[in-house]
């Protein structure tokens, strides 16, 4: 629901449209990661290991 609200606000905004769209994109990305972790907990562990070792994210 938050994403929908941000998208509607962005569609009517004149000045901070890019910021609203960035916020919506971040929220979608977080939801995507939560779903991936719920489906496959190994996903979160493998990304954390790559970050600790300095590998590509």
C-alpha positions, 0 to 999 in steps of 0.5 A: 500500500505504501508503494501505491501511495508513493506512486500516486503522489509521484504522478501528481508531484511537480518538484520531488517526483524523482525522490518519491519514485526512489522511495517507491523503488527502495520499498519494492526492492526491500519487499523483493528481498524479504520474499526471497529470504522467506523462500530461500534463507541461503540467499541472505547468507550468500550475499552477506558472505560476498559483502564481507569478502569484498566481492560483487554484490 
